[in-house]
Amino acid sequence: FFAVHRHEDYRCHFHLFKVQSSTHFTKRYRAFHSIESMLSSLRYMNQPAARFAAETLAKSGGYAKRAMSISALSGFEGKNFISIDQLSNEELRGLLDLSKKYRDTYGKGSTVEPTTAPKPLTGQSVSMIFQKRSTRTRVSSETGMSLLGGHSLFLGPSDIQLGVNESMRDTALVLSRFNSVILARVFAHNDILELSKHATVPVINALSDMHHPLQTLADLMALEDHFGDVRGKTLAWVGDGNNVLHDLMLGGAKLGMNIRIATPDGYEEDAGVLETTKKLAAENSTEDVFRTTVASEAVKGSDVVVTDTWVSMGQESEYEKRVQEFDGYQVNASLMKQANPGAVFLHCLPRHPEEVSDEVFYSDQSLVFPEAENRMWTVMAVMAAQLGKL
């Protein structure tokens, strides 16, 4: 898929052709390695064009692979983003690589001048429905849309008629007339499904009681930044079998990670999500999902330890009961010693001291703050892909 043209001044121009399907993606991905190998062998030849080509590819091979994987998102335009399992492996790879590209372009370490940085979403807008408050989701979405040149509108419970004097269906139809994308952070997963059913623009699930796919993209990006390839790594979940776990187990299996889960009795993950994850694990040649009610059993031999709040928003009345039933599930130094050397810790925030000790949370093992930052790069990638502005 790379054509190398030799001009009079021996400069080489590389043209990355658009990938039209996942089948072509796979074939061209293999072709890339063949051409990369060929050019590497030409590096020491005394032809300026061949040598320049080989050296350039050697220096920017990672960027070339990233560009190729991003091109697999060409079919994502107009799609809803409801849960991780709706993505093909190629689309998941593309979203992660597009997120990294945006961090390189717009991040604080970038050398790109902010005033001249690309603004692919100029003229686009996103309406953001928040039934549940959130620091990271709101700030990341608003800031990310601004960086890409678009506009965002925060719609809290007191801002619109949603669920009071106007149905979800009518809200979806009205907002679709004004905005390019609808992002919603809701209590019931059925509300997201209702929005996506009737909206005529792409919908993003920014959290429901069943799924939290944006968080999983941020988590997987943090793990790849730390480990590189995560295939074969073991991820241990310790805590409530909730929405965050659901997408993380799905996404981890897609990337070839082994999944181990510890939850107290009565707090298990959704049976349907577990079944889907088992199928994905088989398809991606990972170990079968391991289940237990003992935290140390799940953490033993793991490379990643993850937990989340034991009491989600709307469950405040269950606080005392839950804290008692999650006794022994705190992630602390003693529990982390059960993991492999070099293991890391994740938490989607906000966190509470009963869930993880300060010793672990603020340690070098903790990736929680890079993980939080990635919420912005990943939501930017999803919005741009949905609008076909890659």
N, C-alpha and C positions, 0 to 999 in steps of 0.2 A: 504493500500500500504506500510505500515511499518511492517517489520517482526522483532520481538525482540527475539534474541537468547540468552539463558542463558548458560554461560560457567562455568567451574569449579571455576573461580575466581569471579563469579557473575557479570561480566561486560556485558554490553549490546551493541550490534552492530545494528545499524539502517541501513537498506538498502532501498534506494528510487528507486523504479522500474520506468523504463522509460515509460512515457505516450505516447501512440501511436496515440491518436486522441483527439479532443476536447470533444467528448462524454465520453471517458474514463477519461479525465481530470475532467469533472464535477462530475462523479460518485466517483472518488477517492478523489476529494476535499471534498465531503460530508463524505466520509469514514474517512478522516483525522480527522474531528471534532468528530466523534464517538469514534475513538481510543484515541484522545487527552482527551476526557472526561473520558474514561475508565481508562487511566493511571493516570489522576488526582485523581481519587478515590482510586487508589492503593498507592498514595504517602505516606500515613500514615501506611501502612501495614509494618510488621516487616520482610519483605523479601528484602534483599539487592538489588536483581536484579530489582524487581518491583519498589522499592523506587528510585533506581538510574535512572531507565527509566523515571519515572514520573518527577523527578527533572530536568533531562536533557532536556526533552521535554518542560517543563515549561520555562526553561531558553532560549531555542533555538527554540521555536515554530514559531517565526517570520521567522527565517532562513529556517525552514522546509517548511513553506508555500511558501516562496520565491523560494526554490529549486523546489517545485512542479509546480509553475506557469512557471518557466523558462523551465521546461521540455516540456511545451506545444509548445515551439518553434521548436521542432524536425522536424515539417513539413515546417518550414520557409526556410530551406536550398535551395539555388538556386533561391529564389524568388526575384523579383524586389521590390523596396520600392519607390513608386511613390506618394501615398497620404494615409492619415490615414484611409479613409473608406475602403481601400482594406484589412485592418487587421480585423481578427476576434477579438471579445472582449478578448478571451484568449491570442491571440498573442500580443495585446496591453498591457495586464497585464504582460505578460512575458518579453516584451522589457523594460518596466518600472522597473521591479524587477531585470532584468539582469544589467540595468544601475546602480541601487543602489548597487548591488553586486560589480561591477567594482569600484565604488567610495570607497566602504569599503576596497577593495583590493589595489587599486593603488592611492587613494587620499592622501592628505597631512597629514591627521589624521590617516592613516593606520599604523599599527605596523609591516606590512609585509616588509621585506627587499627588496628594489627595484631590487637588483641584482639576487635575488632568486625568485621573484614573477613569477607566471605562464606566459608563453609567447605562448598562443594558436595559434597565427597567424604567428609564425615563418615560413619563406619561402613564405608568402603571400604578395601581393602588391596591392595597389589601385592607379589608375590613376585618377587625380582630374582635371576635365575640368572647368575652370573659365572664362566664358564670362563676369561675373559681379564680381567685387572685393568684398572681405569681410574679416574682421578681425577674427571674431569668427569661421566662417566655415573653413577657411584655418588652423588656429592655432589648433583648436580642432581636426580636422581630422588628421593632420600630427602628432600631439603629441599623440593622442589616438592610432593611428596605431603603433607608435613606442613603446608605453607602452605594447601593446599586442604582440610585437616581429616582426611586419611586416614593410613594407617599403611603403612610399607614394611618388608620383611624382606630383608636381604642374605643370599644363599645362595651362598657360595664353593665351590670344589672340595672342600674338607674338611668342608663343612657338610651335604651331602646325598649320596645314593647314586647320583646321576646318572651314567650311563655306566659304573658300576662293578658294583653289585649290583642296579640297577634300570634298566629301559629308559626311553627318552625317552617312550614311549607311557604307561607306568605313572606316570611322574613328572607328565606333563601331566594325567592323570586325577585324580591325588591332589591336586595343587595347585589344580586347578579347584574342588575341594570346600571349600578353605579361603579362597581369595583371589578378588578381583574381577577382577584383571588379572595376567597373567604377562609380565614383561619379561626378555629373555634376551640376553646378550652371549656369543657362542659362536665357535668356530673355523669349523666347517663349516656352510655355508648349509643343508644338508640337515637339520641338527639343528633349525633354526628351522622349516623346513617340516614336520618330524615333530611338533614341539610344537604348531604351529598346526592341524595335521590332527586331533589327538586332544583338544586342550584344549576345554573347554566354556565358557571365558571368553575375552575378547580377549587376543591375544598381541602384544607389541611387539618388533620386531627392534631391539635396542640395538647391534648390530653382528654381522655374519657376514663370511665371506671374500668374499661377493659384493655385499652391500649395507650401507649405513649411512645409512638415511633420516633419523634424528633429526639427524645432523650437517648434512644438506642443509637442513632446516628452519631450523636456527640460522644457517647461511651466508646463505640467502636473506633472512632477517629482517635480518641485519646489513647486507646490500647495500641493502635497501629503506630502512632507517633512514638510510643515508648518501646514496643517490641519489634516493630517492622511487621513482617508477616506473622499473623496470629494463628495460622493453621497449626493444629496440633496442641495449642495451648489449652489449659483447663480453666474454666470459669466456674467459681463457686458462688452461689447465691445463699445468703443467710438472712432469713426474715420472713416477711409477709409475702404470700404468693399473689402479688398484685399486678397492676397494669404495667409497671416498669419492668418487672420480671418477664411478663409475657412477651414483649417485643425484644428484650435482650436475649432470651433463650432462642427466639426465632432467628434473630440476626446473627448471634454467635454460631449457631448451627450452620447457617448459610456460609459463613466464613471458615468453616472447618474446625470450630472450637468444640471441645468436650464440655458438656454441661452437667453440673452437679448442683442439687437443690436441697436445702434444709429449711423446712417450715414446721411450726408447731402443728399438732393435730387440729384440724378444723380451719386451717389457714392455707390450704393447698392452692396451687395454681389452677386455672381453669382446665378441665379435663380435655376439652377440644383443642386448646392451645398446646397442651402437652402432647397429644396425639400428632398434631401437625409438626411439632418439633422433633419427635421421634422419626417421622418420615424424612424430614430434612436432614437429620443426622445420618440416616442410612444413605440418602442420596449423595451426601458430601463426605462419606467415608469416615465419619467420626464415631466415637464410642456412643453407646446407647445412653440416654439420659439417666443419671443416677439420682435416686430419691431417698431421703432420710428425714427423721425428725431430730437428729442430733447434729448440732452445728459443726463440731469438730470432725465428724465423719465426712461432711461435705467439703470442708476446707482442706483436709489432708491431701497433699499432692497437687494442690491447685496453684495456678500462676496468677490468678485474679480473684480477689474476694470483694463481693458487692453486697451492700445492704441498702435499705431505704427506710423511710419513716414507718414506724409501727402503727401510727394513728394518722390516717389521711384526713384531709379536710372533709368535714361532714360526719366524722366518726368520733368527735371530741367526747361525747357522752360515754364512749367505751374505753376511755383512757386507762383508768385504773385496772379494769379487767384485762386489757391487752398487755399492759406492762407486766402484770403477774404471769400471764401465759407465755410471754416471750422471755421469761427469765432464762439466762444461759445463752442468749443469742447476741449479746453485745460483742461487737468486733473490737477486741483489745489486743495488746501485745502477746498475751498468752495464746489466743486463738490464731493470730497471724503466724506464730511459730510452727503451727501445724502445716502451713502452706510451704511451697517450694522456696528455696533461696531466691531472692530477687522478686518475690511476689509483690503485686501492687494492690491498692485499695481504691474502690470507687463508691461514691454516694451522690445521688442526683440533687441533693439539697432541697429544702433546708433540713439540717440534721439536728438531732437532740442527743444529749450526752448518754442517755440510756442505750442508744443504738450503736455508738462508736466512741471509744475513749479519745480524749485529746491527744494522748500519746501516739495513737495511730493516725488520727485525723490530720494532725499537723506535721506528720513525719515525712521523710523522704519517700516512703512507700505510697503516700497518698497522691492521687492524680485528680483530686476533686476540683481544683481550681482550673487547670487546663480543660478538664471535662466540662466545667461550667462555661468557659469561654467558647468552646466548640458549639454550644447551642446556637450561637450567632452564625457561624460559618455554615452550619448544616441547614438552618432554616433558609438562609440565602440561596443555597444550592437547590433546595426543593422548590422555592418560588420561581427561580430562574428556569429550572427544568420544566416546570408546569406551564410556563409561558413561552417556552421554546426560544429563550434568549440566552443560549449557552455561550 
